[in-house]
């Protein structure tokens, strides 16, 4: 069930990106890029990025946590991968979320 949900999120993100760039390709000037429709599509696209990134980070962290072997050396490597996964996910969420503050 998680893989289907994550796959749908990624497909929605891809579709939003196609719509956004399709809208930009029809724009004749830079002023047209800041239209209300373009901004709405951009906000929807960024929102999908945020939701998808949080979902992928959480699912990867949970999957790694559930795959522990019990060996001390393996446990420390899995812990480092989990920390790396969360930190990279957090960076992208913060940078994408900064868009909404501007």
N, C-alpha and C positions, 0 to 999 in steps of 0.2 A: 504493500500500500504506500509506503514512503517513496519508493522509487517512482511510482506512477505520479504522485503528487509533485515530486521534484522535477520530473520530466515535463509535466504540464506547466509548472512555473517557468522553466527554461524556454519552453515553446512560446508562452505568452510574452516573455521578455524579448525573444527573437522577433515575434510579430510586432510588438510595440516599436522596436528598433527599425524594422522595415517601414512601418507607417511613418515614423518620424523622419527618416531620411527620404522617403518618398515625398513627404510634404515639403521638405527643404529643397528637393530638386525642382519643385514647381515654383519656388520663390524666385522672383526676378531681382529683388534688391535686398540689401542688408536690413533695411527697415522692415521689410516683410517677414523677416525671420523672428522678429519679436512680437508677432501678432498673438492674439489671445489663444487661437487654436494651436499654434506652435508651442506656446508656453504650456498649455494644458497637456498636450501630447508629451512634452519633455518631462513634466512633473509625473505623469503616469509611468513613463519609462524609468525614471529614477526611482520611483516608489517600487516598481517591480524589481529593479536591481537590488534595492535594500532588502526586500522580503526574500528574494531568492538567495542572496548571499547569507542572510541570517539562517535560513532553512538549511542550506548546504553546510554551513559551518557547524550548526547544531547536530545535524545527522551524521556528519563525519566524526565529530567528537564522540557522540554516543556509540557509533559503530566501533571506533577504536577502543573505547572503554570496555565494551562488551567482548572484545577479542583478546583480552589479556590472557597470558599463558601461565602466569604464576612464577616464572623465572625472573630473578632479580634484575639481571642485565636487560632482558627483554622489556620488563616493566619500566625501567628508566628510559629506554628508547621510545616506548609508546607514550610515556608521559611527556617527553620532549616534543614528539609529533603533535600531541594534543595541544600543548601550549603554543606551538608554532601555528597550528590551524586556527586557534582562537585569536591569536594576536594578528594574523594576516586578515582574518575576517573582520576583526574589530577596526583595523585601519581602513579598510574599504568602506565599512558602514559609516565611520566618522567622516571620511572624506565625501562620500555621497550625501550624507545627511547635512553636511555644510551647505550644500546647494539650496536647501530649503530655508536657510537662515538669510541668504542673500536676497 
